[in-house]
Amino acid sequence: MAKIILAEDDEDMRRFLVRALERAGHAVVSFGEGASAFEEIKQSTYDLLLTDIVMPEMDGIELARRAAELDPSLKIMFITGFAAVALHPDSRAPKEAKVLSKPFHLRELVAEVDRMMAA
């Protein structure tokens, strides 16, 4: 079981992701934007940051960069329809971050999370 922090601004998508990850046995704390998620990361330790890239206030790349500075052992996965943005060298996204492109099946997400936690 992993302790996951999720940042996703689409409320329906966030609910689906939380439900799928919890059914797979993971503990999930979720936020609708990056700034609140970052405040939580400063207060508590997580195994995985699962974040959308395009969000208001603080985007997912900025959130991931700041979170990785606070906790270098934090695993990071982007869920996005804009994979090229995360993979672009100028994005300053953490190099070891995994990118899962939308649309994806919830089973695919759970499998990727499980793979990351096993690594």
C-alpha positions in Angstrom: 0.0 0.0 0.0 1.3 3.5 -0.9 0.4 6.8 0.6 -0.5 8.9 -2.4 -1.1 12.7 -2.7 -3.3 13.5 -5.8 -3.6 16.9 -7.4 -6.2 17.0 -10.2 -8.5 20.0 -10.9 -11.2 18.1 -12.7 -13.5 17.0 -9.8 -15.0 14.0 -11.6 -11.6 12.7 -12.7 -10.3 13.2 -9.1 -13.1 11.2 -7.6 -12.6 8.4 -10.1 -8.9 8.3 -9.4 -9.3 8.3 -5.7 -11.9 5.5 -5.8 -9.7 3.3 -8.1 -6.6 3.8 -6.0 -8.3 3.2 -2.7 -9.9 0.0 -4.1 -6.4 -1.1 -5.0 -5.4 -0.7 -1.3 -3.7 2.7 -1.4 -4.3 5.6 0.9 -5.1 8.8 -1.0 -5.3 12.4 0.0 -6.6 14.6 -2.9 -6.6 18.3 -3.8 -8.2 20.3 -6.6 -5.1 22.4 -7.3 -1.4 22.4 -6.8 -0.9 25.1 -4.1 -3.0 23.2 -1.5 -1.3 19.9 -2.4 2.1 21.5 -1.9 1.0 22.8 1.6 0.1 19.3 2.5 3.4 17.9 1.2 5.2 20.3 3.5 3.2 18.9 6.5 3.3 15.1 5.8 5.3 12.4 4.0 4.0 10.6 0.9 5.3 7.8 -1.3 3.8 9.2 -4.5 2.7 12.5 -6.0 0.1 11.9 -8.7 -0.6 15.2 -10.5 -2.2 16.7 -13.5 0.0 19.1 -15.4 -2.5 21.8 -16.3 -4.1 23.3 -13.2 -4.9 26.8 -11.9 -2.5 28.6 -9.4 0.4 26.1 -9.4 0.7 23.7 -12.3 1.7 20.1 -11.9 5.3 20.6 -13.1 5.9 23.4 -10.6 4.3 21.3 -7.9 6.4 18.3 -8.7 9.6 20.3 -8.9 8.9 21.9 -5.4 7.8 18.6 -3.9 11.0 16.8 -5.2 13.1 19.5 -3.6 11.4 18.9 -0.2 11.5 15.1 -0.5 13.9 13.7 -3.1 12.6 10.2 -2.4 9.0 11.1 -3.4 8.0 9.3 -6.6 6.2 11.4 -9.1 3.7 10.6 -11.8 2.0 13.1 -14.2 -1.4 12.3 -15.6 -2.0 14.5 -18.5 -3.4 15.1 -22.0 -0.2 17.2 -22.6 2.5 14.6 -22.3 4.8 16.5 -24.6 4.8 19.4 -22.1 6.1 17.2 -19.3 8.6 15.5 -21.5 10.1 18.7 -23.0 13.6 19.3 -21.6 12.7 22.9 -20.8 9.8 22.0 -18.6 12.1 21.5 -15.6 10.0 18.5 -14.6 11.8 16.0 -12.4 13.7 13.6 -14.7 12.6 10.4 -13.1 8.9 11.3 -13.2 6.5 8.9 -15.0 4.0 10.3 -17.5 0.7 8.6 -18.0 -1.2 10.2 -21.0 -5.0 10.8 -20.9 -7.1 9.0 -21.8 -6.1 5.9 -19.8 -8.0 3.1 -18.1 -8.1 3.1 -14.3 -6.6 -0.4 -14.3 -3.7 1.0 -16.3 -3.2 3.8 -13.6 -3.3 1.3 -10.8 -0.8 -1.0 -12.6 1.6 2.0 -13.1 1.3 3.0 -9.5 2.0 -0.5 -8.4 5.1 -0.7 -10.7 6.4 2.6 -9.3 6.0 1.5 -5.7 7.7 -1.9 -6.4 10.7 -0.2 -8.1 
